[in-house]
Amino acid sequence: MSQLAVATKANNAFLLPTLLAVNHVKQTLPGTDITVVFEDVESIGSQGAKLELKTDDGKTIYDDDILKHLENIYAPLQAGDKEQVDEWVKRSVALRPLDFKALDKPMKELDSHLTLRSHIVGYSLTLADIAVWGTLRGNRIAISSIRKAATTTNRWFAFIEAAYPWVNIAVAELSASSQKRKAAASAAGGSYNIGLQNVENGVVTRFPPEPSGYLHIGHAKAALLNDYFAHEQYKGTMICRFDDTNPSKENQEFEDAIKHDLSLLGIYPDKTSFSSDYFQEMYEYCVKIISDGSDAG
């Protein structure tokens, strides 16, 4: 049995390509015995590695060499023209930096290459798609840019996600590991605990973004606080209430982007609603208040 150790605090753009490759092998070759262990560290062992594979024959392989090793021994990862596939696996490294300026050139090159293409090499999934998709999905700067622009990269990215739904298994596993770390940190005394008075379990919090723009830092701070009190401190419910009261500025793209960005923060509301769902109820309350003479003018 082989064992892959993953340093979950490392840049996910470095981790996901290998995790995706392992999942692809498991999907196409049932019975493949590779155990994945998530470690809550930034690096593993004295090598300072982000990934460590211990093979059946006692070898220990680190980081990018693991992907090469998997390609050499598993047929599903050998699809496509090897020279072209290996070239794009190497080029995927340039998509790791968490920096807009550093990403600009390789992102433009990828976008140009994907014109009229559904796969990076050939006409079916190869390790090139796996490496590039995984790197982009793990890079919070790159994925944010991709989701918000109508580019060929956006089209290709969505196609891979829809055509090969197993890619999200690795993403979910890595995200779940981060969630456990977050919960453990909160249990040890999270900084969000501001000592609310007279509050019991079952609290309901509401995060009310207006779908007229993308998620900004103010949204993120409010969402994290709502998530903490609803899901970690008081075991209650968090509602995402879109304040859709300004139709001239609102857009479905913004709503989808906010939901996606919340998931990148590890925040998953229990319910999504809209202010417009309650317009009639609001109107009736206003009429009642005015009729009762209770309005404060």
Backbone hydrogen bonds in HBPLUS format (Angstrom, degrees):
<---DONOR---> <-ACCEPTOR-->    atom                        ^
c    i                          cat <-CA-CA->   ^        H-A-AA   ^      H-
h    n   atom  resd res      DA  || num        DHA   H-A  angle D-A-AA Bond
n    s   type  num  typ     dist DA aas  dist angle  dist       angle   num
A0002-SER N   A0033-ASP O   3.16 MM  31  6.43 163.3  2.19 164.5 159.8     1
A0035-THR N   A0002-SER O   2.88 MM  33  6.25 164.2  1.90 158.0 154.4     2
A0003-GLN N   A0054-LYS O   2.92 MM  51  5.24 156.3  1.97 144.8 152.6     3
A0054-LYS N   A0003-GLN O   2.89 MM  51  5.24 164.7  1.91 150.7 154.4     4
A0004-LEU N   A0035-THR O   2.70 MM  31  6.06 165.1  1.72 165.6 171.1     5
A0037-VAL N   A0004-LEU O   2.78 MM  33  6.08 167.1  1.80 161.1 163.2     6
A0005-ALA N   A0052-GLU O   2.74 MM  47  5.08 170.2  1.75 156.0 157.7     7
A0052-GLU N   A0005-ALA O   3.01 MM  47  5.08 153.3  2.09 143.8 147.9     8
A0006-VAL N   A0037-VAL O   2.86 MM  31  6.17 155.6  1.92 165.5 168.7     9
A0039-GLU N   A0006-VAL O   2.80 MM  33  5.81 175.4  1.80 165.5 165.6    10
A0007-ALA N   A0050-LYS O   2.95 MM  43  5.09 165.1  1.97 159.2 155.3    11
A0010-ALA N   A0007-ALA O   3.04 MM   3  5.76 165.9  2.06 124.8 128.8    12
A0008-THR N   A0039-GLU O   2.94 MM  31  5.93 153.5  2.01 155.1 163.5    13
A0009-LYS N   A0041-VAL O   3.01 MM  32  5.42 156.0  2.07 145.8 141.4    14
A0014-PHE N   A0011-ASN O   2.90 MM   3  5.55 153.1  1.98 118.3 126.2    15
A0015-LEU N   A0012-ASN O   3.06 MM   3  4.87 120.9  2.42  90.5 105.7    16
A0016-LEU N   A0012-ASN O   2.95 MM   4  5.90 176.1  1.95 161.7 160.5    17
A0019-LEU N   A0015-LEU O   3.25 MM   4  6.48 164.2  2.28 151.1 155.7    18
A0020-LEU N   A0016-LEU O   2.76 MM   4  5.87 162.4  1.79 163.0 166.6    19
A0021-ALA N   A0017-PRO O   2.98 MM   4  6.17 154.0  2.04 142.8 150.1    20
A0022-VAL N   A0018-THR O   2.99 MM   4  6.25 158.7  2.04 150.9 155.9    21
A0023-ASN N   A0019-LEU O   3.00 MM   4  6.25 159.9  2.04 146.7 152.2    22
A0024-HIS N   A0020-LEU O   2.82 MM   4  6.04 152.9  1.90 150.1 157.9    23
A0025-VAL N   A0021-ALA O   3.04 MM   4  6.28 158.9  2.08 148.0 152.9    24
A0026-LYS N   A0022-VAL O   3.00 MM   4  6.27 158.9  2.05 148.8 154.8    25
A0027-GLN N   A0023-ASN O   2.87 MM   4  6.05 146.9  1.98 145.0 154.1    26
A0028-THR N   A0024-HIS O   3.00 MM   4  6.18 157.0  2.06 150.3 155.6    27
A0029-LEU N   A0025-VAL O   2.73 MM   4  5.57 144.3  1.85 148.0 157.4    28
A0032-THR N   A0029-LEU O   3.10 MM   3  5.98 144.3  2.23 148.0 151.2    29
A0041-VAL N   A0039-GLU O   2.79 MM   2  5.58 139.2  1.96 106.2  93.4    30
A0044-ILE N   A0049-ALA O   2.55 MM   5  5.06 150.0  1.64 144.2 155.4    31
A0048-GLY N   A0045-GLY O   3.23 MM   3  5.80 163.2  2.26 112.6 117.5    32
A0063-ASP N   A0051-LEU O   3.05 MM  12  4.78 160.7  2.08 127.3 128.8    33
A0053-LEU N   A0061-ILE O   2.76 MM   8  5.06 170.6  1.77 155.7 159.0    34
A0061-ILE N   A0053-LEU O   2.79 MM   8  5.06 162.5  1.82 147.9 153.9    35
A0055-THR N   A0059-LYS O   2.90 MM   4  5.29 157.4  1.95 148.9 156.1    36
A0058-GLY N   A0055-THR O   3.12 MM   3  5.38 159.9  2.16 114.2 114.9    37
A0065-ASP N   A0062-TYR O   3.12 MM   3  5.79 133.4  2.35 149.3 146.1    38
A0066-ILE N   A0063-ASP O   2.95 MM   3  5.72 157.5  2.00 122.4 129.0    39
A0069-HIS N   A0065-ASP O   2.97 MM   4  6.16 153.7  2.04 142.8 150.1    40
A0070-LEU N   A0066-ILE O   2.89 MM   4  6.19 162.5  1.92 155.7 159.6    41
A0071-GLU N   A0067-LEU O   2.99 MM   4  6.15 155.5  2.05 144.4 151.2    42
A0072-ASN N   A0068-LYS O   3.05 MM   4  6.27 147.9  2.16 143.4 151.6    43
A0073-ILE N   A0069-HIS O   3.27 MM   4  6.57 138.3  2.46 145.8 155.6    44
A0074-TYR N   A0070-LEU O   3.02 MM   4  5.89 143.7  2.15 153.6 159.9    45
A0077-LEU N   A0074-TYR O   3.09 MM   3  5.79 151.1  2.18 119.6 127.5    46
A0078-GLN N   A0075-ALA O   2.83 MM   3  5.08 164.9  1.85 120.4 123.1    47
A0085-VAL N   A0081-ASP O   2.87 MM   4  6.04 166.9  1.88 163.1 167.6    48
A0086-ASP N   A0082-LYS O   2.84 MM   4  5.91 171.3  1.85 153.1 155.9    49
A0087-GLU N   A0083-GLU O   3.06 MM   4  6.18 146.6  2.18 137.0 146.3    50
A0088-TRP N   A0084-GLN O   3.13 MM   4  6.45 157.2  2.18 149.8 154.0    51
A0089-VAL N   A0085-VAL O   2.94 MM   4  6.24 147.5  2.05 150.7 161.0    52
A0090-LYS N   A0086-ASP O   3.03 MM   4  6.23 157.4  2.08 144.9 150.1    53
A0091-ARG N   A0087-GLU O   2.93 MM   4  6.23 151.4  2.01 141.5 150.4    54
A0092-SER N   A0088-TRP O   2.95 MM   4  6.02 132.1  2.19 135.9 146.6    55
A0093-VAL N   A0090-LYS O   3.20 MM   3  5.79 154.5  2.27 111.9 118.5    56
A0094-ALA N   A0091-ARG O   3.11 MM   3  5.70 144.3  2.24 112.9 120.8    57
A0095-LEU N   A0092-SER O   2.94 MM   3  5.30 158.1  1.99 111.0 118.1    58
A0096-ARG N   A0093-VAL O   3.19 MM   3  5.59 160.4  2.23 117.6 117.8    59
A0103-LEU N   A0099-ASP O   3.08 MM   4  6.25 143.3  2.22 148.8 159.4    60
A0103-LEU N   A0100-PHE O   3.18 MM   3  5.17 125.1  2.49  94.1 108.3    61
A0104-ASP N   A0100-PHE O   3.07 MM   4  6.14 129.6  2.33 146.4 158.5    62
A0107-MET N   A0103-LEU O   2.94 MM   4  5.84 155.9  2.00 159.4 166.6    63
A0108-LYS N   A0104-ASP O   3.06 MM   4  6.21 154.7  2.12 147.8 154.4    64
A0109-GLU N   A0105-LYS O   3.01 MM   4  6.26 157.1  2.06 154.2 160.8    65
A0110-LEU N   A0106-PRO O   2.99 MM   4  6.14 155.9  2.05 142.1 148.2    66
A0111-ASP N   A0107-MET O   2.93 MM   4  6.11 160.6  1.97 146.4 152.0    67
A0112-SER N   A0108-LYS O   2.99 MM   4  6.16 155.8  2.05 145.9 151.9    68
A0113-HIS N   A0109-GLU O   3.01 MM   4  6.20 157.6  2.06 145.2 151.5    69
A0114-LEU N   A0110-LEU O   2.99 MM   4  6.19 149.3  2.09 151.2 158.9    70
A0115-THR N   A0112-SER O   3.33 MM   3  5.58 164.3  2.36 107.1 111.7    71
A0117-ARG N   A0114-LEU O   2.92 MM   3  4.91 158.3  1.97 130.6 125.2    72
A0129-ASP N   A0126-THR O   3.10 MM   3  5.51 121.0  2.46 106.5 118.3    73
A0130-ILE N   A0126-THR O   3.22 MM   4  6.60 163.2  2.25 149.0 153.7    74
A0131-ALA N   A0127-LEU O   2.84 MM   4  5.94 165.3  1.86 149.2 152.7    75
A0132-VAL N   A0128-ALA O   3.02 MM   4  6.11 170.4  2.03 151.4 154.4    76
A0133-TRP N   A0129-ASP O   2.81 MM   4  5.70 161.7  1.84 148.6 154.9    77
A0134-GLY N   A0130-ILE O   2.96 MM   4  5.82 159.3  2.01 139.6 146.4    78
A0135-THR N   A0131-ALA O   3.03 MM   4  6.08 153.7  2.10 138.9 146.2    79
A0136-LEU N   A0132-VAL O   2.99 MM   4  6.18 168.5  2.00 154.9 157.5    80
A0137-ARG N   A0133-TRP O   2.83 MM   4  5.99 162.4  1.86 153.2 158.9    81
A0138-GLY N   A0134-GLY O   2.98 MM   4  6.03 143.5  2.12 140.1 149.0    82
A0139-ASN N   A0136-LEU O   3.17 MM   3  5.14 146.8  2.29  98.1 107.8    83
A0143-ILE N   A0139-ASN O   2.90 MM   4  6.04 175.9  1.90 169.5 170.6    84
A0144-SER N   A0140-ARG O   3.34 MM   4  6.05 149.9  2.43 124.0 131.5    85
A0145-SER N   A0141-ILE O   3.26 MM   4  6.48 155.6  2.32 143.6 149.6    86
A0146-ILE N   A0142-ALA O   2.93 MM   4  6.19 158.5  1.97 154.3 160.6    87
A0147-ARG N   A0143-ILE O   2.99 MM   4  6.06 167.6  2.01 150.6 153.2    88
A0149-ALA N   A0146-ILE O   3.36 MM   3  5.57 165.9  2.39 109.1 113.1    89
A0155-ARG N   A0151-THR O   3.12 MM   4  6.47 158.9  2.16 147.1 152.0    90
A0156-TRP N   A0152-THR O   2.90 MM   4  6.13 167.3  1.92 150.2 153.5    91
A0157-PHE N   A0153-THR O   2.80 MM   4  5.87 165.0  1.82 151.3 156.2    92
A0158-ALA N   A0154-ASN O   3.00 MM   4  6.16 164.7  2.03 150.6 154.0    93
A0159-PHE N   A0155-ARG O   2.95 MM   4  6.13 151.8  2.03 146.3 154.9    94
A0160-ILE N   A0156-TRP O   2.95 MM   4  6.22 165.9  1.97 160.6 162.0    95
A0161-GLU N   A0157-PHE O   3.14 MM   4  6.35 161.8  2.18 146.2 151.3    96
A0162-ALA N   A0158-ALA O   2.96 MM   4  6.14 149.3  2.05 144.8 152.8    97
A0163-ALA N   A0159-PHE O   2.75 MM   4  5.83 167.3  1.77 161.0 164.7    98
A0164-TYR N   A0160-ILE O   2.96 MM   4  5.71 149.2  2.06 143.1 149.6    99
A0167-VAL N   A0164-TYR O   3.00 MM   3  6.12 175.0  2.00 136.9 138.3   100
A0168-ASN N   A0165-PRO O   3.19 MM   3  5.99 156.8  2.24 119.9 124.3   101
A0169-ILE N   A0166-TRP O   2.96 MM   3  5.33 157.3  2.01 110.8 118.2   102
A0172-ALA N   A0168-ASN O   2.82 MM   4  5.93 159.3  1.86 144.8 150.3   103
A0173-GLU N   A0169-ILE O   2.87 MM   4  6.12 156.2  1.93 150.6 157.3   104
A0174-LEU N   A0170-ALA O   3.03 MM   4  6.20 164.1  2.05 150.3 153.9   105
A0175-SER N   A0171-VAL O   2.89 MM   4  6.05 155.0  1.96 146.4 154.3   106
A0176-ALA N   A0172-ALA O   2.79 MM   4  5.92 155.8  1.84 147.4 153.9   107
A0177-SER N   A0173-GLU O   3.11 MM   4  6.33 150.3  2.20 140.8 148.2   108
A0178-SER N   A0174-LEU O   3.15 MM   4  6.46 150.6  2.24 141.5 148.9   109
A0179-GLN N   A0175-SER O   2.88 MM   4  6.19 149.5  1.98 148.0 157.3   110
A0180-LYS N   A0176-ALA O   3.00 MM   4  6.28 150.7  2.09 146.1 152.9   111
A0181-ARG N   A0177-SER O   3.18 MM   4  6.47 154.3  2.25 142.3 148.8   112
A0182-LYS N   A0178-SER O   2.91 MM   4  6.18 154.3  1.98 146.9 154.3   113
A0183-ALA N   A0179-GLN O   2.87 MM   4  6.11 157.7  1.92 148.9 154.6   114
A0184-ALA N   A0180-LYS O   2.90 MM   4  6.09 156.5  1.96 146.6 153.3   115
A0185-ALA N   A0181-ARG O   2.94 MM   4  6.16 154.5  2.01 146.5 153.3   116
A0186-SER N   A0182-LYS O   3.04 MM   4  6.28 152.5  2.12 144.1 151.4   117
A0187-ALA N   A0183-ALA O   2.91 MM   4  6.15 154.5  1.98 146.9 154.1   118
A0188-ALA N   A0184-ALA O   3.07 MM   4  6.28 138.1  2.25 139.0 149.7   119
A0189-GLY N   A0186-SER O   2.99 MM   3  5.12 155.4  2.05 103.5 111.4   120
A0190-GLY N   A0186-SER O   3.23 MM   4  4.09 141.2  2.39 119.3 113.3   121
A0193-ASN N   A0190-GLY O   3.41 MM   3  6.08 169.1  2.42 115.7 118.6   122
A0194-ILE N   A0192-TYR O   2.86 MM   2  5.89 103.2  2.46 120.8 105.6   123
A0202-GLY N   A0234-TYR O   2.73 MM  32  5.94 156.4  1.78 161.4 165.4   124
A0237-THR N   A0203-VAL O   2.89 MM  34  6.40 152.5  1.97 150.1 159.1   125
A0205-THR N   A0237-THR O   2.85 MM  32  6.35 159.0  1.89 162.7 168.6   126
A0239-ILE N   A0205-THR O   2.84 MM  34  6.16 164.0  1.86 153.1 158.2   127
A0207-PHE N   A0239-ILE O   2.79 MM  32  6.14 167.8  1.80 170.5 174.6   128
A0241-ARG N   A0207-PHE O   2.89 MM  34  5.94 145.7  2.01 133.6 144.5   129
A0243-ASP N   A0209-PRO O   2.93 MM  34  6.04 161.9  1.96 141.2 147.0   130
A0212-SER N   A0210-GLU O   2.70 MM   2  5.54 143.2  1.83 100.9  93.6   131
A0251-ASN N   A0211-PRO O   3.12 MM  40  6.32 150.0  2.21 173.8 176.1   132
A0219-HIS N   A0216-HIS O   3.06 MM   3  5.28 115.2  2.50 102.8 117.8   133
A0220-ALA N   A0216-HIS O   2.96 MM   4  6.28 163.2  1.99 156.4 161.5   134
A0221-LYS N   A0217-ILE O   2.98 MM   4  6.20 161.9  2.02 149.8 153.3   135
A0222-ALA N   A0218-GLY O   3.08 MM   4  6.26 164.8  2.11 148.3 152.5   136
A0223-ALA N   A0219-HIS O   2.76 MM   4  5.96 162.5  1.79 159.4 165.1   137
A0224-LEU N   A0220-ALA O   2.93 MM   4  6.06 162.9  1.96 151.3 155.4   138
A0225-LEU N   A0221-LYS O   3.14 MM   4  6.30 156.1  2.19 144.1 150.2   139
A0226-ASN N   A0222-ALA O   2.96 MM   4  6.18 163.5  1.99 151.8 156.2   140
A0227-ASP N   A0223-ALA O   2.85 MM   4  5.99 159.6  1.89 150.6 156.7   141
A0228-TYR N   A0224-LEU O   2.94 MM   4  6.07 153.8  2.00 142.0 149.1   142
A0229-PHE N   A0225-LEU O   3.11 MM   4  6.38 171.0  2.12 156.1 156.4   143
A0230-ALA N   A0226-ASN O   2.98 MM   4  6.01 160.4  2.02 148.5 154.8   144
A0231-HIS N   A0227-ASP O   2.86 MM   4  5.59 162.2  1.89 144.4 150.5   145
A0232-GLU N   A0228-TYR O   3.00 MM   4  5.10 145.6  2.12 126.6 136.7   146
A0233-GLN N   A0228-TYR O   2.85 MM   5  6.09 161.2  1.88 162.3 165.0   147
A0234-TYR N   A0229-PHE O   3.07 MM   5  5.73 145.2  2.20 136.3 144.5   148
A0236-GLY N   A0230-ALA O   2.40 MM   6  4.58 148.9  1.49 152.5 160.6   149
A0270-ASP N   A0238-MET O   2.84 MM  32  5.47 137.9  2.02 142.6 155.6   150
A0240-CYS N   A0271-LYS O   2.84 MM  31  6.23 168.0  1.85 163.2 165.5   151
A0273-SER N   A0240-CYS O   2.94 MM  33  6.32 160.4  1.98 149.4 153.5   152
A0242-PHE N   A0273-SER O   2.87 MM  31  6.27 154.2  1.94 158.5 149.9   153
A0244-ASP N   A0242-PHE O   2.96 MM   2  5.63 128.8  2.23 107.4  92.2   154
A0275-SER N   A0242-PHE O   2.97 MM  33  6.28 158.8  2.01 157.8 157.0   155
A0249-LYS N   A0246-ASN O   3.02 MM   3  5.95 162.2  2.05 132.5 136.7   156
A0250-GLU N   A0247-PRO O   3.33 MM   3  5.09 148.7  2.44  95.8 104.6   157
A0254-PHE N   A0251-ASN O   3.05 MM   3  5.45 126.7  2.35 105.9 117.9   158
A0255-GLU N   A0251-ASN O   3.33 MM   4  6.77 157.6  2.39 148.9 154.8   159
A0256-ASP N   A0252-GLN O   2.95 MM   4  6.23 168.1  1.97 158.0 160.3   160
A0257-ALA N   A0253-GLU O   2.90 MM   4  6.03 155.8  1.96 145.0 152.5   161
A0258-ILE N   A0254-PHE O   2.89 MM   4  6.06 157.5  1.94 150.3 155.4   162
A0259-LYS N   A0255-GLU O   3.10 MM   4  6.37 163.0  2.13 150.4 154.6   163
A0260-HIS N   A0256-ASP O   2.96 MM   4  6.19 160.7  2.00 148.2 153.8   164
A0261-ASP N   A0257-ALA O   2.84 MM   4  6.02 163.5  1.86 150.8 155.5   165
A0262-LEU N   A0258-ILE O   2.93 MM   4  6.11 149.2  2.03 146.5 154.6   166
A0263-SER N   A0259-LYS O   3.16 MM   4  6.50 152.3  2.24 143.6 150.4   167
A0263-SER N   A0260-HIS O   3.04 MM   3  5.16 115.7  2.47  95.8 111.2   168
A0264-LEU N   A0260-HIS O   3.07 MM   4  6.49 143.6  2.20 144.6 155.1   169
A0265-LEU N   A0261-ASP O   3.19 MM   4  6.50 133.7  2.41 136.8 148.3   170
A0265-LEU N   A0262-LEU O   3.01 MM   3  5.10 131.7  2.25  97.0 110.6   171
A0267-ILE N   A0262-LEU O   2.88 MM   5  5.15 164.9  1.91 146.7 143.6   172
A0266-GLY N   A0263-SER O   2.93 MM   3  4.86 154.2  2.00 100.0 107.7   173
A0277-ASP N   A0274-PHE O   2.91 MM   3  5.41 152.6  1.99 112.4 120.9   174
A0278-TYR N   A0275-SER O   2.94 MM   3  5.65 161.2  1.98 119.9 125.9   175
A0279-PHE N   A0276-SER O   3.42 MM   3  5.15 176.6  2.42 102.9 103.1   176
A0282-MET N   A0278-TYR O   2.80 MM   4  6.02 160.4  1.84 158.3 164.2   177
A0283-TYR N   A0279-PHE O   2.84 MM   4  6.07 158.7  1.89 150.6 156.8   178
A0284-GLU N   A0280-GLN O   2.95 MM   4  6.21 160.1  1.99 149.4 154.2   179
A0285-TYR N   A0281-GLU O   3.01 MM   4  6.26 154.8  2.08 147.2 153.8   180
A0286-CYS N   A0282-MET O   2.92 MM   4  6.20 156.6  1.98 150.3 157.0   181
A0287-VAL N   A0283-TYR O   2.95 MM   4  6.25 161.3  1.99 153.8 158.5   182
A0288-LYS N   A0284-GLU O   2.98 MM   4  6.16 157.6  2.03 143.7 150.0   183
A0289-ILE N   A0285-TYR O   2.85 MM   4  6.09 161.4  1.89 152.7 157.3   184
A0290-ILE N   A0286-CYS O   2.97 MM   4  6.17 164.3  2.00 152.0 156.1   185
A0291-SER N   A0287-VAL O   2.84 MM   4  5.97 159.6  1.88 147.9 154.6   186
A0292-ASP N   A0288-LYS O   2.83 MM   4  5.99 148.9  1.93 146.4 154.7   187
A0294-SER N   A0289-ILE O   2.87 MM   5  5.14 151.4  1.95 161.2 159.5   188
A0293-GLY N   A0290-ILE O   3.06 MM   3  5.03 147.5  2.16  97.8 107.9   189
